[in-house]
Amino acid sequence: MPISVPAEWSPHRAMWLGFPSHANLWCENLRPAQQEVAALARTLAKLGNEHVRLFCGSSTSLQHARRMMSDVLADDSANKLLPGQVSCVRGQFGDIWLRDTGPIFANASGQLSAVGFWFNGWGKKYMLEHDTTVAGQLAEHAQVALVQQEFVLEGGSLDHDGEGTVLTTRQCLLNPNRNPNWTEEVAARALAHAIGAKKVLWLEDGLLNDHTDGHVDNLARFVAPGVVVCPEAFGSDDPNREVYERAARDLSAMTDARGRALTVVRVPSPGLVRDEQGPQAVPASHMNFLIANDLVIVPTYEAEPGRLAVEVLSKLFTSREVIGMPSRALLSGGGSFHCITQQEPAL
């Protein structure tokens, strides 16, 4: 059965979005994180031409989300996915990182399917109840078949060009805390079978202090076939300067599945962003942007680098508006907009 993963800039029928639901995980940042997610959901619906499926992990959070989304709340009894509306969906999850715990929606011979993978808490770092069931829940709500793969993978560890080229990092995909004894060849065969990958492009390490072991959606992203963006260090104290330079250098020497040399565009990074509770650098990244039907939303942390990142990306996404939105509270949980979402393609 031929299978492929549409590029994120392809049309969506819906966008899944995790709603922070557990006070024991978010503590004092629960309400701020909920506010950031609610703002994202509303923006996706109103400006992004998306039908948003807001996935809530408790009855309390479901009611809270419905109140926050009252101006864009969908009539679920109509059973229609209409752009400009938000459906609040009750489910079960450990936390909101649907890009990693949910399935990758794919085109299987013209039919939408949900490809699921084993999830082991990013190398057994954060094993939370229900996270291993999220892929099946999203597939059931989307009313598509779940095709379960027998290896560990998180969606944020891959980026796709829609033509069979997959971008990833060795730090994550070949990490023995996921699939022991994997090599580049073994991984490429697994991805070819699971999602129709025709060529895998390998970068080295991801961002400093990234608990995901270097997810590529914090480091480099396709913005069009043959065009990749990656960060450029902002400020003399940027802790990821060497990582960015190596990634850009490696990408410049690569070709995609169709043999095209990659065009590499540099986007200013957020620079040094410290943990609110201490001096440690946290993995803040403008690469965690989200591509909606009519909009691109960039997570921002500091005003000037955020403005510059939006400016560069606006020149690449000429058919979409590009905006920045604050993501400080979400960053306290370890990720941002791309990490908490998963698109359902419109086939």
Secondary structure, 3 states (H helix, E strand, C coil): CCEECCCCCCCEEEEEEEECCCHHHHHHHHHHHHHHHHHHHHHHHHCCCCCEEEEECCHHHHHHHHHHCCCCECCHHHCCCCCCCEEEEECCCCCCCHHHHCCEEEEECCEEEEEEEECCHHHHCCCCCCHHHHHHHHHHHHCCEEEEEEEECCHHHCEECCCCEEEEEHHHHCCCCCCCCCCHHHHHHHHHHHHCCCEEEEECCCCCCCCCCCCHHHCCEEEECCEEEEEECCCCCCCCHHHHHHHHHHHHCCECCCCCECEEEEEECCCCCECCCCCCECCCCHHHCEECCCEEEEEECCHHHHHHHHHHHHHHCCCCEEEEEECHHHHCCCCCCCCCEEEEECC
